[in-house]
Every structure is written in C-alpha cells, then in structure tokens.
C-alpha cells in the first residue's frame, strides 16, 4: 500500500508516494531532516555513506570467495 507524504526541507516542499513498509523504515530519518541543524545534516550524510560503504565492502568480500 502506498503512503502519500509531504516534506518541507530547507524551505522546499516535496510530495512523495512511498510504500508503507519503506516509509516505516525511514520515518525517523525523515523527521530528522525536516528541521536539521548543520551538525544533524553532516552526521546524517556520514552515517548513510558509512553504511553503504560497509555493505559494499561485505558484498565485495562475498564475491571474492
């Protein structure tokens, strides 16, 4: 089931339609980015990139075996 949401981030409006399961997965992150401080944005980006890097590293190691 799709969930329609509207976000305001840094003064811009975003209308999205997301799968309900995905929305529940990212709901807390969406709340954080609606009224972020520069520190929040920095840590959000770094944390996201770290997770992606670790996932890619695991996938590469799995492919090497």
C-alpha positions in Angstrom: 0.0 0.0 0.0 1.3 3.5 -0.9 1.6 6.3 1.6 1.5 9.9 0.3 3.6 12.3 2.3 4.7 16.0 2.1 8.0 17.2 3.5 9.4 20.6 3.9 13.2 20.5 3.8 15.2 23.7 3.8 12.2 25.7 2.6 11.4 23.4 -0.3 8.2 21.3 -0.5 8.5 17.6 -1.5 5.4 15.5 -2.2 6.2 11.7 -2.3 4.4 8.5 -2.6 6.2 5.7 -0.7 5.4 2.1 0.0 4.2 1.9 3.6 6.9 -0.6 4.7 9.6 1.6 3.3 8.0 4.7 5.0 8.1 2.9 8.4 11.7 2.1 7.8 12.8 5.7 7.1 10.3 7.6 9.2 12.8 8.7 11.8 15.3 9.9 9.2 12.6 11.9 7.5 11.7 13.6 10.8 15.4 14.4 11.4 15.9 16.1 8.0 12.8 18.4 8.2 14.4 20.8 10.7 18.0 19.9 10.7 21.0 21.7 12.2 24.2 21.7 10.1 25.6 19.1 12.6 22.5 16.8 12.0 23.0 17.0 8.2 26.7 16.2 8.5 26.1 13.2 10.7 23.2 12.0 8.6 25.3 12.1 5.4 28.3 10.5 7.0 26.2 7.7 8.7 24.4 6.9 5.4 27.7 6.8 3.5 29.4 4.6 6.1 26.5 2.1 6.0 26.7 2.0 2.2 30.5 1.6 2.2 30.3 -1.3 4.8 27.6 -3.0 2.7 29.6 -2.7 -0.5 32.7 -4.0 1.3 30.8 -7.1 2.5 29.4 -7.7 -1.0 32.9 -7.5 -2.4 34.3 -9.9 0.1 31.4 -12.3 -0.6 32.2 -12.1 -4.3 35.9 -12.9 -3.7 35.2 -16.2 -2.0 
